[in-house]
Amino acid sequence: MTKKLLFLFDTDAVPNVFDTVVGYDGGADHITGYGGVNPDNVGALVDGTIYTRGGSEKKSTAIFVGGGSMAAGEELFTAVKKRFFGPFRVSVMLDSNGSNTTAAAGVALVAKAAGSLQGKKAVVLAGTGPVGMRSAALLAGEGAEVTIAGRALDKTQAAADQINQRFKVNVKAAATPDEASRVALVKGTNLVFSAGAIGVELLPEAAWAQESSIEFVADYNAQPPTGIGGIDVMDKGKERNGKQAFGALGIGGLKLKLHRACVGQLFESTDKVLDAEEIYALAKSMA
């Protein structure tokens, strides 16, 4: 039987252990990770995947693009796809920093609970990182009016511009250098997502508990203190202060199932391309 081979092309110096473990759990028989991969050196690696097997055996080879930088991952993902031609291609997935699968799981769960996000006002705190940017894009794609928040306006605006160009949406940027500015920003909003660094509370419970407009709060941080105060990491639609709360592990259960399912799909054909849109569609079907 032809072995299912998954090749991890990581933009960081060392291939990601998390992606390796989930790759095996998703059905790969053998995983080989390469670190420090970039558009200039990926060509020979891609050639090794597309010229070695033929016919039905070729679908048992797949590529996973990862690493800590979404910008670097997107450039590498594009370079990989450009190397393909005719039947010389294998399935490929992009999930830099787990951003596609994590954001897809979080937004899919909230969208299911809400029924519709059309016209909802959403804020993504610490929205300039990979998970925050992808969450903002997916929320906007569902029809929400989205603002991403970051400490510096220039960096935040650059992130918003990148999202808007890539996804053809209209995400706005806001500078929130301190707690007071974050508290002010969430007033009048319906959805609050937090995608900040571990161990940093971005929004205290008092700031959202008594804000009548807020319907959903979601936090991707699993390490205490949570990014949004008053949320438990296990929350999955838990009612708190009259709102529905989603914690990191409540979201993480779907994220892991989604990640594994995506890896499994890579071995179903030679032409599967899994980026944010495709991964989110699968997340919605699984939520």
C-alpha positions, 0 to 999 in steps of 0.5 A: 500500500502506498504510504501517505507522505506529508511534507511540512514546509515551515517558514521558521527555522525549526519545523512546528511540532504541533503541526507534526503531531496533528498531521499524524492524527489526521492520517499521514503515515510519514511526515518530513519537516523542513525549516527555513523554507522560502520562495527562493528555496522551495522549488526543489522541494516541490519538485520532489513531491510532484515528479516521484509518483504517478497515477493514483499514487500521487494523491498520497503525497501532500504539502503543508505550509506553516510557520509563525508568520502569515505573510511569509506563509502566504508568499510561500504558499503562492510559490508552491502553487506556481510550481505546479503545472498540468498533472504535476501537482499535489494537494496543499494546505496553508495554516501558518501559526494555526491561524486558518484552522483556529480562526475558522473554528472560532468564527464558525462556532459564533456564526452558528450560535448567532444564526447570522452575522450580517450587519453585526458590529465586531471588534477583534482585539490584538487583531494584527496577528495571524489568528486575529487577521484571519478572524477579522476576514472571516467575520467580514465575509459573513457580513459583519462590520469589523474593526481590528484593534492594535497598539499602534495605528500604523501597524494596525492599518497595515494589517487591515489593508492586507486583509482587505486586499486579500479578501476584498472586504472592508475591515477598519483599524483602531489604535488601542494602546491601553485598557481604557481605549479597548474598553471604549472601543467595544461599547456599542459592538455585538461581537468581541474577539480576543487574539492577543498574546498568552497571559495578557488580559486585554479586556476586563470582565466589567467592560463587557458584562454590563454592555448591553449591545454585546452578544458574544465574546470569544477568546483564543488564549488558553493560558491564564489570565484569559484575554477577556476577563470572566471567560473560562477556557472551556466555555463553548456557548456558555451564558455569562452575564447575558452573553454567550462566551467561547474560550480557547479550549471550547474553540480548540476542540473544533480546531483540532478536529478541523485540522485533522479533517483537512489533513485527511482531505489532502490525501483524497486527490492531487488538486486540493488547495486548502486556504482560509475560505476552504477551511472555513467552509469545512469548519461551518459544516463541522460546527 
